Amino acid sequence: MKPIYSIAILLFFLASCSTIKNSVTFEEKKYGLYNSKITSVERDINNPIVGLISHTDSISIYKQTDTVPMKVGYKFGVKFILKSNESKTVEVKTVWVFPKPIFIDGKKYKSYTMMVDANYNEESYAGYFFENEKELMKGKWELKFYLRDKKLYQRNFIMK
């Protein structure tokens, strides 16, 4: 009987080790106003708030600040790393919560959600670009990060 218990205990231990979940931590590297090179632009037909999604390259935060001027053309956001013992690409949900609702074609929008591809243990970026006047609103803008519906982090920006 003793060998059977030993094998059962060993199998239980091995099974529990294989189900250890990956631990992911969010590390903010920098935040604020940035410059970037736009590599492509596409229409976001599912989201009338921004209308366009700009894909960028060479992102450079030139001023670390949480205060953003309310002017068309300003870009702001967060550079971050998802720390993990794995190496893979995941989709991070970013949610921009506006200081007050935006009304477009009679519909009310309180936030803008976008998925960002991020590689574990590599720098990634989530940002917002004021493309038109309807987006300009004074107050606190919240940028929230989620991975598999778990909130990882939040950074607030103040528009003045």
N, C-alpha and C positions, 0 to 999 in steps of 0.2 A: 504494500500500500504506500510506503514512503516514496518510491520513485514516481508514482502517479501524482501525488501531491506536489512534488518538486517540479514535475513537468507542467502541471496546471499553473503553479505559481510563476514559472518561467514564461509560459505562454501569455498569462495575464499581464506580466510586466512588459513583455515585448509589444503586446497590443496597445497598452497604455502609452508607451513611448512613441508609437507610430501615429497616435492621434493628437500629439502635442501641437497646438495651434501656433501658427506663425505670429509673432508679436511685431506690430508695426507702430513706429512712433513718428510723429510729425516734427520736423525741425525747420523753423523759419530761418532762412539765411539772410534775407534782406527784404525790405518793403519800401514803397514810396513811388516817386515819379520815375518813369523809364523812357528810354528811346529804343526803337527797334526798326528792323528792316522788314517791310511787309513782303512776303514771298508769294502769297496768293490771297484772293478774296472770293468768298462765296456767299450767296444769298441764304439766309436762314428763314425759309418760308414758314416754319413752325413757330417762329418767335418774332412778332412785329415790333418788339421793344427796340432791338438793336438793328434788325433788318439785315445786317451783314456780319459775317464772321471773318476776321482778318487772321491769317496764319502768318506768324512772324518768325524771324530768325535774329540772331545777334542781339538779344535783349540785354540792355545795360541800364541798371538803376543809377541815375545820375544824382538823385537827391533822396536821402532817407528821411521820410516825413510821413506823418499820417494826415496832414492838411493838404488838400488839393484845391487849386484854383478852379472856379466854375467857368471854364472856357472851353469851347469846342477845340478839339485837337489834343487835349491833355490825356496822357496815358498813365495809369497807376495800378499797382498790384503787389504781389508777393512772390518772391523766389523761395523755393522750399525743397527739402529732401525728405522722402519717406524712407526712414531707416528700417531695415529688415534683415533677417538672416537668410532670406531668399533672394533670388535674382530673377525678376520678371516684370512685365509691364501690366499695370492695372489702370482701371478707369476711376478717377477721383471726381466726385460730384462737387462742383463749386456753385454756391448760391449767393448771388448779390441781392441783399435786401435793401430796398430804397427807403429814404427817409419818409416819403409819403407815396401813395399810389400814383401810377401813371395811367392815364386814360387814353386809349387808342381805339378809334372806331367803336366807341361806346363800351369797350371792355376795360375792366380794371385790372391792373397788374401791380402786385406788391413786391415782386422779386423777379430775377432772371436766373435761370439755371443752365449750366453748361457742363458737359463732361470733358475732362482733361486727361489725356494719356500721360501717365507718369511711370518711369522706370524706378524700381526700388534702388536706393543708394546712389541715385544720380539727381542732379539739380533739375527741377521743373519750374514752371511759371504759370500763374493765373493772374490775368489782368483785365482791366476795363479801359476802353478808349471812348472818350466823348466824341461821337460822330456828328451829332446834331443838337439843336437847341432844346428839343423836347426831353432830352436826358439830363439836362442841367437842373439840379435841385440842391438847395442848401440843406445842410444837416448831416446826420450820421448815416453813412453807408456801411453795411456789414458784409464782410466776405467770409462765408463759412465753407469749410472743407469736410467732406464725408467720404468714407470708404466703406462700402457694403452697408450703407445706412447708419453707420456709426460716426458721430461727429468727432473729428480729429482736432479741429482748430478753428479759431475765429480771429480775424483782424478787422478793426474798425478804422474807417477813414472819415474825416470831416471835410465837407465841401464848404468853401467860403467864397 
